[in-house]
Amino acid sequence: MKKNILIGVGVVFILFVVWVVYGLFIATPVSPPTTTAYSEGGLEITIDYSQPSKKGRLIFGEEADDALQPYGKYWRLGANAATEITFNKDVTFGGKPVKAGTYSMYAVPGANAFKVTLNSETNIFFGVAEPDHELDVVTVDAPVQKTPSVVETFTIDVVTTESGATINYSWDQTLFTVPVALQ
């Protein structure tokens, strides 16, 4: 009888934990998922990522200063699952050739530039762990610019330029960009 009671309590406890995890992280994530879609001149770009917020924290900086995302450390370009980018056609990404397809996208922040990398591994639910760097397709330098005001929520947008498009990544008072063009 005691065994059945313990099993019942264990099942109830597991269901409670699943309910809490679902409610906190899946049903109402702190960093909500979003999609940026771009279509112009035959070029289509879709970026799926999650948007963390600043909430008074130091976002980019030195690890010794307790920066949320320290310089020189892997960052999944958002929160939750790894950020993914899809190109409908072959493009140049930061001037380097990339085949049409879907890639995970991550960065390594720096004070003057971010290294932005596309990786062929996709469908990574938790992007906390560094990717398999042997699957990196291309890495480009994206110079850092200071924004005139604080951007509270991490945002990726794509804008049209004379030569194609530019992907803008902005958060806190940091903006970095990568040009994209059809090959």
Residue pairs with C-beta under 8 A, 6 or more apart in sequence:
24 30
25 80
29 50
29 79
29 80
30 52
30 53
30 79
31 50
31 51
31 52
31 53
31 78
31 79
31 80
31 154
32 50
32 51
33 48
33 49
33 50
33 51
33 80
33 81
34 48
34 49
34 50
34 51
35 46
35 47
35 48
36 45
36 46
36 47
36 49
36 156
36 157
36 158
37 44
37 45
37 46
37 47
38 44
38 45
38 46
38 158
38 165
39 45
40 160
40 165
41 160
41 164
41 182
42 89
42 182
43 87
43 88
43 89
43 91
43 164
43 165
43 180
43 181
43 182
44 86
44 87
44 88
44 89
45 85
45 86
45 87
45 88
45 158
45 165
45 167
45 180
46 85
46 86
47 83
47 84
47 85
47 86
47 105
47 156
47 158
47 167
48 81
48 83
48 84
48 85
49 77
49 78
49 83
49 84
49 154
49 156
50 78
50 79
50 80
50 81
50 83
51 78
51 79
51 153
51 154
51 155
52 78
52 79
52 153
52 154
52 171
53 152
53 153
53 154
54 150
54 151
54 152
54 153
54 171
54 172
57 68
58 65
58 66
58 67
58 68
59 67
59 68
59 69
59 171
59 172
59 174
60 67
60 68
60 69
60 70
60 71
60 109
60 171
60 172
60 174
61 67
61 70
61 71
62 70
62 71
63 70
63 71
63 73
69 75
69 109
70 109
71 109
71 110
71 111
72 108
72 109
72 110
73 108
73 109
74 106
74 108
74 130
75 106
75 107
75 108
75 109
76 82
76 83
76 106
76 127
76 128
77 83
77 105
77 106
77 107
77 116
77 156
77 169
78 127
78 154
78 156
79 154
80 126
80 127
81 124
81 125
81 126
81 127
82 104
82 105
82 106
82 122
82 124
82 126
82 127
82 131
83 104
83 105
83 106
83 127
83 156
84 102
84 103
84 104
84 105
84 122
85 102
85 103
85 105
85 118
86 101
86 102
86 103
87 98
87 100
87 101
87 180
88 100
89 100
89 182
89 183
90 97
90 98
90 99
90 100
90 182
90 183
91 97
91 98
91 100
91 164
91 180
91 181
91 182
91 183
92 98
92 164
92 179
92 180
92 181
92 182
92 183
93 118
93 138
93 140
93 178
93 180
94 116
94 138
94 140
94 141
94 142
94 178
94 179
94 180
95 140
95 179
96 138
96 140
97 138
97 183
98 118
98 137
98 138
102 122
103 118
103 119
103 120
103 122
103 137
104 118
104 119
104 120
104 121
104 122
104 124
104 127
104 131
105 116
105 117
105 118
105 119
106 116
106 117
106 119
106 127
106 131
107 114
107 115
107 116
107 117
107 142
107 169
107 176
108 114
108 115
108 117
110 144
111 144
112 143
112 144
113 141
113 142
113 143
113 144
113 176
114 141
114 142
114 144
114 169
114 176
115 139
115 140
115 141
115 142
116 139
116 140
116 141
116 142
116 169
116 176
116 178
117 136
117 137
117 138
117 139
117 140
118 136
118 137
118 138
118 139
119 131
119 132
119 133
119 135
119 136
119 137
120 135
120 136
120 137
121 131
121 132
121 135
124 131
140 178
142 169
142 176
142 177
142 178
143 176
143 177
144 174
144 175
144 176
145 174
145 175
145 176
145 177
146 173
146 174
146 175
147 170
147 172
147 173
147 174
147 175
149 173
150 172
150 173
151 170
151 171
151 172
151 173
151 175
153 171
154 169
154 170
154 171
155 168
155 169
155 170
155 171
156 167
156 168
156 169
157 167
157 168
157 170
158 165
158 166
158 167
158 168
158 180
159 165
159 166
159 168
161 179
163 179
163 181
164 179
164 180
164 181
164 182
165 179
165 180
165 181
166 177
166 178
166 179
166 180
167 177
167 178
167 179
167 180
168 175
168 176
168 177
169 175
169 176
169 177
169 178
